[in-house]
Amino acid sequence: MRNENTVVKRIERAARSGKTTRCLGIGDDAALWTPTKGYETILTCDWFLEGTHFLRDKHPAGVVGWKCLARAVSDIAAMGGEPACFLLSLAVPSSLTGNWLDELLRGLRRASRTFHCELAGGDTTQWDRVLISITVIGEARKGRAVLRSGARPGDILFVSGTLGEAEFGLRQLRKQRGFARARIVAERKHLYPEPRLALGKWLATKRLATAMMDLSDGLSTDLPRLCMASSVGARIYASSLPVCPLAKAQESTTLALHGGDDYELLFAVSPSKLRRLPASFRGVRLTRIGEVTQEKKLVLVENGSAHPLPSGGWDPFREG
Amino acid sequence: MRNENTVVKRIERAARSGKTTRCLGIGDDAALWTPTKGYETILTCDWFLEGTHFLRDKHPAGVVGWKCLARAVSDIAAMGGEPACFLLSLAVPSSLTGNWLDELLRGLRRASRTFHCELAGGDTTQWDRVLISITVIGEARKGRAVLRSGARPGDILFVSGTLGEAEFGLRQLRKQRGFARARIVAERKHLYPEPRLALGKWLATKRLATAMMDLSDGLSTDLPRLCMASSVGARIYASSLPVCPLAKAQESTTLALHGGDDYELLFAVSPSKLRRLPASFRGVRLTRIGEVTQEKKLVLVENGSAHPLPSGGWDPFREG
């Protein structure tokens, strides 16, 4: 007989990593976790829903497992913190509690090891579609976490890596038949995003970023959030955007402005600290894309003329 | 235009409590929280799904708001901890982002104040049914949290309050037309459960319980979990169960054994500490219902004869 206890056992088995653990988790009402002295706790949660965030007939279960954790861990990177452990809220149809669940757990375990973020507990139930909510617990040295609200007029805006690449990858994947397989970097970025943990932590530790966030919904949707939190505006230069090299010129700018799912970092740097910022960090390019302005407007400079930056990224509640 | 930012604003407004806060939350990528020195962090998450855990045409939105937090906070009570803050993962149809959402947030805010557990952040998206996943962060003095795994043969088993009352209340509510209203205590217990926070913390602080858990899925489903975690068995006396006084005799025993949603505490006490346990704690009765046995079996003594206790509580994956 298949029941909740055996589903939980399957998850527990997949989570077991052999090494000693900081978390006392699965099997009790709640998980216990010992915070590090002198550190603040960072808490974040993220939905990953069938039909909205992934397609069951397109995304292999292993991709679902990797990506649901990677997305949530990216919020920890965006604060300049380090992940510690996570809770998995999982609802699946009964028919998927066998091989499909095992493959999902393998992807999740691989992500968990890569990001040094262990499974501490969760909740499982049955549902007609796959629902995942991941909570990640991370840490940052007290007072060092980077918020969205610290950007000041005159600060320079940077992004890591390439923008619009994941969206380009998604478009390529849509042309494939059957399950998605990563053949090029852009497709891999859509399927297996890698949160910029090392960069985020380095920027926080060196106090280089005045404000930071991760780009999950697209620059044109996320940048206004940083500006709103900081009570500032921004000016972005289209020609400076680190676009996806495979896309056609005009498409690549549109993708860089509005494409979601990149999980790159957007951060502001005070002009006085500019010279301490390298051109790249551990192989990830850091690109200056514009500056923070006093006037609370978002301006895109393109082909020599400035116009308002329209918000065109991902918003689940947009009505038209 | 209604979009994700305005939905988040609505939640943020409802969460604002006026007093200074320990959590720096909504509006950033993640929430920051300062753990108390000398305490361990307790982490738990709980699903609350339309159609599974509540019915939209039966349960008012305010009940949904209260109950989703109460259930999750009950896991903190079960560890003997105190809640600190929570994350709300919420998916709703666009049509419910107005009054319905406001009423849900009012119920949630009332629960949040009652349990001293503040909203620290979360994630919102759109979905065709209401999906809620709540993560609660709590604390317990280092080494004092009570696990499921500490029960020893010879320990005495206790429960708080009345068992099967919420299930009885649910059955009464099913007879009402339209939205459920609490007319009697049992109905109130189904709609507005109150986690046993004070009792759990007291038992943990005084080191009175060797093992503890909350009864969410029914005694016959939850007790085996405690026994499995402790590698023990248990013997329960039907005549000792604190049954719902309004139910008929035979029904009341069935409800007490298998009814879910009570959120009472089940705990084991060493015989040497029995005399330190009062008959009731702050108006909540503590009832001795049986004992922990070395033999890993679950036995129910009823009308003078002992037979195996069948598991009859809530299990979303049970196949028959």
Interface residues (C-beta under 8 A of the other chain):
Chain A: M1 R2 N3 E4 N5 T6 V7 L24 G27 D28 D29 A30 A31 L32 W33 T34 P35 K37 E40 T41 I42 L43 T44 C45 D46 W47 L49 T52 D75 I76 A78 M79 G81 C85 L87 S89 A91 S94 T97 A120 G121 G122 D123 T124 T125 Q126 W127 L131 S133 T135 V136 I137 G138 A140 K142 A145 L147 R148 S149 M213 D214 R225 A229 D315 P316 F317 R318 E319 G320
Chain B: M1 R2 N3 E4 N5 T6 V7 L24 G27 D28 D29 A30 A31 L32 W33 T34 P35 K37 E40 T41 I42 L43 T44 C45 D46 W47 L49 T52 D75 I76 A78 M79 G81 C85 L87 S89 A91 S94 T97 A120 G121 G122 D123 T124 T125 Q126 W127 L131 S133 T135 V136 I137 G138 A140 K142 A145 L147 R148 S149 M213 D214 R225 A229 D315 P316 F317 R318 E319 G320
